[in-house]
Amino acid sequence: MDDDHSIAIYDWRQGKLLASGKGDKQKLLACAFVPGKTGSSSELVVVGSKVIKFVTIAGKGLKKRRGILGSKKGGKIQPFLCLAFSGTSPVIGCLDGSLYLFSGYQLSRVVHAHVGPVTALYSAPEGLVSGGKDGMVLWWNTSLKPIGSGMDLSQDCFDCSSAKVRIASVCFAHDGIGNGKKTLVGTRSGEIFEIEQSEGVSGECMSALLF
């Protein structure tokens, strides 16, 4: 990785480089395209150590615009670790356990989600799921209001091989949130947990695989 943490955007179907350019001097940790924006209107959101950028294609290069935290919403510059979307609005997981919801390039809401860093996010049309260093898996609607009480893997999962679960990734096994639907959780120790959501929505750990 170069000192500028360069970004390259490809048309993977044709194996063609569309555009490239410098990212940031700060380390970049996650990136994702804004849903629904394609072709020349494509927009990439990039987050990392003290950086949030919105990237668009300009010829063969990249045009970058910084996310604006402002002073009224309670946002602060810190490491930004992961991201997902509520519709087309970025939701960013932060070191202090907060979720930052953006409207355009501007921070619009801060939600206190986890005790410690938010380490994983995944979104679907019905809402999002987050995972944190605290071992919690939490479900949210598209307005970032919590759905149910969530699940503490370190307390509620009988299959955990370690008392301290380090969540690395989360996703919906079948898109959506609700009774009977499932969420997958990957840990840094190589486990994959399947959580079946129950009325509420809370969760029940159904099974685990160890790799």
N, C-alpha and C positions, 0 to 999 in steps of 0.2 A: 504494500500500500504506500502511495507517495505522500509527501508532506501536505499536499493540497486536498487529499482524500477525494480524488477526481471521480466524476460521475459520467457514466456512459449509458445511453439509451439505445436499445436495439429493437429492430423488428425481428423477433426470434423466428417467425415463420420463414422469412426470406434469408435469415442469417446476415442481416444488413445493419451496419451502424448508422443510426439516424442523426445523433448529435452527441457531443461530449464537451466537458469543460470542468473547471475547478469546482470542488465542493466547498470546503472550508478548512481552515487550519485546525479547527477543533475536530476531534474524532466523531465520525458519523456512525450511528448505531442502528438506525432503521429507516426504511423508505417504502412508500406505497403510492400508487396512482390514485387520484381522486376518482371515485366511481362515477360512471356516466360521461366522463370527459374523454373523448377519443380523437384520434387524428391530430390535426393542427391545434386543437383546443386542449390536448392532453396536458395534465398538470401533475407533477410529482411533488409529494410532501416528503421532506427529509428532516430527520431529527437526530440529535446527538448530544455530545457533551457541551451544554450551554448554547445550543443552536437549534433554531427552527427555521426552515427555509421552504419556500414555495418555488418550484422550478418549472419553467416552461421552455419549449424548444424555440430557438430563434435562429433560423437558418441551419447551419451545421453546429452552432454553439448553443449555450444555455443562458437563459435569462433568469436571475434569481431575485427573490424578494423575501426579506425577513418577516417572520411572524411578529406581530405587535402585542406585547403583554400589557402595556399601559400601566396605570397606577391605581385604578379604581376597582379592579376585579380581584385583587389579592394575589396576582401571579408574580412569580419571581424567577430570575434566571438561575438555572440549575441543570444538572444532567437530565435530559429527556430520553427515556429508555426504549419506548415502544409506541406504536400508534395503530389506530383503527379508524373507523368512520361511523358517524351517525348520519345516515343519508349521504350527503356530500360534504358534511362538516367533519374536519379532523378531530379526533379525540386522542390526546397524547398522555401517556403514562409517565409519571415523574418520580424522581428519586425520593421525594418527601411523602410519597403515597397518594398524591393528588392525581385527579384526572382533569386535564385542561380541554375544554370544548371551545373550538374556534368557529366564528362566523366570518367567512371570507378570510382575510389575513389578520383579523383582530380576535384576541381572547375575549370570549363572551361569558364564560362561566368556569368557576373552579369548584370541583367536588372532592371532598376529602373521603378517600376510598379505603386505603390500606394503611396498616401500621408499618411503615418502612416502604421500600421501593416497590413500584408497580413493575413487575418483570414480564408480563405477557398480556396482550389484548387480542380479541378477535371479534369481528362484527358480522351481523346478518341483518336483513331488512327489519326484523322484529326487535333488535336490540344488540347488546354486547355482553361479553363475558370477560372478566379480568382475573388475573392471578398475581399474587404478591409474594414478597419474601417472607411475609407473616404466615404463609401456608394457606391463606384464605382463597377460595374461589367465589367470586361474586357475580351476580347477574344484574343487568341494567336494561331499562327500556330506552327508547330513542331520545328521551329527554334527560337521560342520565339520572333517573330516579331508580333506587334499588328495587329489585324484584325479590321478595323473600329475604331470608336471613343469611343466605350463602352457606358455604361449607368450609370447615376447617379441616384440611386433609391431615394435619398432624394429630388431630384429636379424634376425628370421626371415621377414619379409614382404617379398617382392620388389616389391610394388606400392606400398609406402609412398612418398608424395611428399615426405615430410620425415623426417629422421633422428630427430626427437623427436616421437613420437606422443602426442597428448593425448586419452586415452579419455574420452568423454562418456557413452556408454551401452553396455549389453550386453544380449543376450537370446538365447534359444534359438530357432532357426528352426523346429525341431520339438521339442516338449517332451521333455526327457530328456538324459542324459549317456551317451556310449558310442561305440564304434567306428562310424564312418560318419555319425554325427549332426552337425548343424551349429550353430554359434554365430555370431550377427551382432554386429559391434562398430562403433559409430559414434564418430567423432572430432570434435573441436571445429573442425577444418579442413574438415569437410563430407564426409569419406570414410566409406563403409560397407564393412567387410571381412567376407567370408564365410569362416569357419574350419571346415574339416572335421576332426572329431576322429578321431584314429588310436588304435591300441592303446596303452593306457597310463594315462591319456588325455593325450596332448599334442595338438598341432594342426598343420595345414598350411593356409596361407593360399591359398585357391582363387581368389579374385577380389576386385576392389574397384570401387566406383562412386564418382564424384566429383561433388558437387553444388555 
